[in-house]
Amino acid sequence: MVSLVVQAQIWKQNRVEVFIGLPVNHYFGDVGNSANTNIITSIKDVRIRALRGGFGGGIGYKINPLISVQASLNTGFLGNTDEGSYYSSRGYRFSTFCSELTVKGIYFIIPESHQNYYYRIMDFRGGLRHINKPFSLYAFIGAGGLFFSATPNDKLLSRTPPPGFSKPEVDDSKYFALVIPAGIGVKYEFYPRFQLGVELGGRYVTTDYLDAFSSVYSNHNDMYYTINFNVYYKIPYQKLLKRSFWRF
């Protein structure tokens, strides 16, 4: 009984984690897409040439074994081209530098285990063994801000609205939008306090100018998906406080 109580409270010693990651972004919008596509649901516009990388990191805090909150900052690029798409004759292309600052709520579908399941060299004599599975699965949703700077090519900058429309379609002066991230992720603890993670989520934004272009025929804002490859470290903050030099 005592052992179970101790195990049930171990998560409190691992409440705080920091992480660094490599995000890979895929943009969906008015450049490089299919004709009459729904950019929210279509998979026809998934293209290798629309992938852009970046760098990120953040900090998380566990409220209880199932719920955590996380603050993160991702910096990287978005981009695409009409080449090879339905609208290849237009020749539009753009590149956008962006920084995404978000706060997310996380719910663990398969909670993190806090038992001593990491592998030891002596285990190999009887085959690889561990006490518990070091995998966890979670869903997340959040909100934040996206700061961006879009650079369209000359062909896109020279576009004029179709006859009968006065809406300015090209605008590279926009620089901020609200963003709502939502998705799922998985973690694998390969060593005490260290985890590897993969996270996939959509980013729904309040602008149609991530590419500096909003067609008069567009019915949706731009959006992008991000897959994050992260490394996590759980900070033993309680032990650090006990070892604090601020003692009298």
N, C-alpha and C positions, 0 to 999 in steps of 0.2 A: 504494500500500500504506500509506504514512504517513497519507494522508488518511482511509483507512478506519479505521485505528487511532484517529485523533483523533476521528472521528465516533462510534466505538464507546464512547469514554470520556466524551463530552460529558454523558451522563446523570448522571455523578458530580458535575457542577457544578450540577445542578438537583435535588438529592436532597430538599430541604426545600421544602414549600409550605404556605401558609396559605390559608384560604378563609372566606368568609361566604356565608350562604344564606338562602333563604326556603322553609322546609318547609311543605307542605300535607298534613294528616293526614286519613285516613278511618277511622273506627272501625267495627268489627264486634263485636256482642255481643248482649245480651239486650233492649236497647231499640231499637225501630225496625226489627227484622228480620222476615223471613218466617217462616211456620209450618214447623216441621220442617226448617229449613235447616241445612246444614253451613257454618258461618261461615268455614271455612278455604278452601273451594272455590267457594262460590256467588257468582255475579255479580248475582243478583237484588236484593241489598241495597245495591248501589252507588247512592248518592243524593247529589245536589248539597247537600241540606240537612245531610248528615253531614260535609261538609268543614269543616275548621278550620285556621287559619293559625298561623304562629309565626315565630321567628327563630333562626338557628343559626350555627355556625362551628366551626373546628377547625384542626388541623395534621396534615400528612402527612410521611412519610419513606420514600424509595424505597430498598429493600434491594438490588434489582437491576432491570434493565429490565422485568421481568415482575411483580415482587412488591413491594408497598408495604404499610405499616401506617399507620393513621390513627386519631387520637383526635378525637372531636367532641362538642359539646354543643348539643342542640336544646331550645328552650323554646317552648311553645305550648299549644294547647287541643285537647281531644277533645270531641265532643258529638253528640247525636242526639235524635230525638223519635219517639214512636209515631204522630204525625200522618201520615196517608197510607200507613201500613204495615198489615200484616195485623192487628196488635193496636191499631189506632187508637182503639178504644173505651176502652182503659185510660187513655190520656192521660198516659203517663209521658214525662218529659223530664229531661235532665241536662246538666251542663257540667263538664268536668274540666280543671284547669290542671296541666300536667306538664312535667318537665324530664328529658330523656334524655341520660345520659352513657355513651358507648360507645367501645370500641376495636375496630377492624375490620381484617381482613386482606383485601387487594385483589389479585386476579390479572388481568392484562391479557390479554384474548383478542386484541385488536388493540392492540399496544403504542403508547405515545406515541412520536412521531418527534421527533428533536432536530436536524433539519436546518433550514436557513434558509428556511422555506417561506412566511413571512408576505408579504403583498402590498405592493408598492411602487407609488407613483403613476406611475412611468415605465412600468410594465407595461401600462398601459391603451392605450398607443399601438399595441401589437400584439395587443390583447385581454388579458383577465385571465389571468395565468399564475401558477403557483407550482411550486416544486420537488417538493414532496411533500404528500400529503394530511394535513391537520392534525387528523384525527379519531382518537380512540381509544375502545375498548370494553372494559369490565371487569366482573367479577363480584366480589361481596364477601360476607363473613359475619363476624359478630363476636359480642360479648357486652358486657353492661353493666348499669347500674341505671336504673330509672325511678322518679322521685319524683313523686307525684301527689296531688291533692286534689280529690275528687269532690263536686259539689253537686247532689243530686237535687231534683226539684220536690216539692211537698206531696203530690201523689197517689202518687208513688212511696214517699215516706217513710211514708205511712199504710198501705202494703200489709202484709197479714198472710199467713203461710204457709197453703196449702190444708189442709183437714182431714186429719189423719193424719201431717202432717210437722212436725217440730220445728226443722228447720234455719233459722237466721236468714237471710232472703233479702236484707235491706237492711242495709248496713253502710257508712257514710261515714267510718269512722275509719281505714280502710286508707290507707297512704301510700307504700309501697315495694314494688317487684317486680323480679325479674330480667327482662331483656329480651334477646332474640336477634334482631338485624337480619340480613337476608339479601336479596340482590337483584342488580340490574345497573345500570350507569351508562354514560354516554357523555360525552366531553369534546371540546371544539373550541377549538383555540388560535387566537385571532384577532389576537394581537400577541405579540411575544417576551415570554415569562414570564407572559402573561395567558391564562387559559382560561375559557370558559363551560362549565357542566356541568349535566346533568339526570340524576337518580338516582332509581330506583323500587325500593322494597323493603318487604317485610313485617316487622312487629315482633311477635314471638311472646313473650308475657309469661306469668309464673307466677301470675297472679291472675285471678279472674273478677269482680273488683270495681272495674274501671276506671270503671264507670258507677254504682258503689255498690249494684249489684243482681246477685245470683246466683240465678236461678230454681232451684227444686228439680228441675226437669226439664232443666236445662242439662247438656250432656255435654262442653262445651269451655270453656276459658278465653277471655276476651276477647282481641282482637288489633286491630291497626290497620296500615294501609298508609301510607307516607310517600313523597311525591314531592318531592325537593329540587331547587331551582333555585339553582345555586352560581356564584360567581365565584372563581377561583383565581389566586394569584400565587406564582411560584416565586422563592424568596429566593436571591440570589447570595451565599450565606453565605461561600464561600471567598474571594471578592473583599473582602467586608467584613472578614474576619479579616486579610487582607493589608494593609488600610488602617487597621487598628486603631490607636488613639491610644496603646495600651499598648506603646510601643516604648522601648527603652533604648539 
